[in-house]
Amino acid sequence: MLKSFITEFKKFAMRGNVIDMAVGIIIGAAFGKIVDSLVKDILMPPIGLLLGKVDFSDLKLYLTHGNDPVTINYGLFINALISFLIVAFAVFILIKAINKVQTKMVKEEKAEQAATPDVKTCPYCCTEIPVKATRCPHCTSELK
């Protein structure tokens, strides 16, 4: 009972739609925030220091000047781009692992099907017959 439940749950969890949904939730929720913090707070400060004490979040191209300038914030874009690349790489690794598990499950399922015979031998005439047969079609003997 429990084994069939676990097998059924594995098949459900490994379906494409469920995996796609899980990946979307991971990216959209906690993982995105963690990666964003990693880029802004850990990776970019040393890179900025190496480039002459540059703060990437302050990099802007001014289109107008004055009290309320219009800017293109390309430093923030660089931070977002690095965050995206990290998330994309992590999702790639996750999908690669999931595909490996799916391949293993398919091989195990095929091996299990191969191990379960679908024919048996009639004890009276030694002819191969279906496992579910109750009477041999060749010699008409009743089978137990």
SVG drawing of the C-alpha trace seen along z (x, -y; Angstrom):
<svg xmlns="http://www.w3.org/2000/svg" viewBox="-9 -72 51 105">
<polyline fill="none" stroke="black" stroke-width="0.4" points="0.0,0.0 2.7,-2.5 5.0,-1.4 2.3,-2.0 1.6,-5.4 5.2,-6.4 5.5,-5.2 2.4,-7.1 3.7,-10.2 7.1,-9.9 5.3,-9.7 3.2,-12.8 6.1,-14.8 8.2,-14.1 5.6,-15.2 6.6,-18.2 4.0,-20.6 4.8,-20.0 8.5,-20.5 7.9,-23.7 5.8,-25.1 8.3,-24.2 11.1,-25.9 9.0,-29.0 8.3,-29.2 11.9,-28.7 13.1,-31.5 10.3,-33.9 10.4,-33.6 13.3,-33.0 16.0,-32.1 15.7,-35.3 16.1,-37.4 19.1,-35.4 20.9,-35.7 20.1,-39.5 21.7,-39.9 24.7,-37.8 25.3,-40.0 24.6,-43.4 26.2,-42.7 29.0,-40.2 30.1,-40.1 29.8,-43.6 31.7,-45.4 35.0,-43.6 34.6,-43.9 33.9,-47.7 37.0,-48.0 39.2,-46.3 37.9,-48.7 38.8,-51.8 36.2,-52.0 33.2,-51.9 29.7,-51.4 27.8,-49.7 24.4,-50.7 25.4,-54.4 26.5,-54.0 24.1,-56.2 24.0,-57.9 22.4,-61.4 19.9,-62.3 18.9,-65.6 20.4,-67.5 18.7,-69.6 16.6,-69.0 14.9,-65.9 17.3,-64.4 16.4,-61.6 18.9,-58.8 19.6,-55.4 20.7,-53.3 23.0,-50.8 24.8,-49.9 21.5,-48.4 21.1,-46.6 24.6,-45.1 23.6,-43.9 20.3,-42.4 22.1,-40.7 24.6,-39.0 21.7,-37.9 19.9,-36.5 23.0,-34.5 23.4,-33.0 19.7,-32.0 19.8,-30.6 22.9,-28.5 21.3,-27.2 18.1,-26.3 20.2,-24.6 21.9,-22.5 18.5,-21.7 16.9,-20.6 20.0,-18.5 19.6,-16.7 15.8,-16.2 16.4,-14.8 19.0,-12.4 16.5,-11.1 13.8,-10.8 16.1,-8.7 17.0,-6.5 13.3,-6.0 12.5,-5.1 15.3,-2.5 14.1,-1.0 10.5,-0.8 11.7,0.9 13.8,3.4 10.8,4.1 8.6,4.8 11.2,7.0 11.5,8.9 7.8,9.6 7.1,12.4 4.0,12.2 4.1,15.8 4.3,19.1 4.8,22.7 2.0,25.3 3.1,28.1 1.4,30.7 2.5,29.8 5.4,27.4 3.9,24.6 4.3,21.0 0.9,19.4 -0.2,16.1 0.3,15.8 -3.4,15.1 -4.6,18.2 -6.6,20.7 -6.7,23.3 -3.9,24.2 -5.1,23.3 -2.9,26.1 -3.7,29.1 -6.8,27.7 -5.6,28.8 -6.9,26.8 -4.2,24.8 -4.0,23.9"/>
</svg>
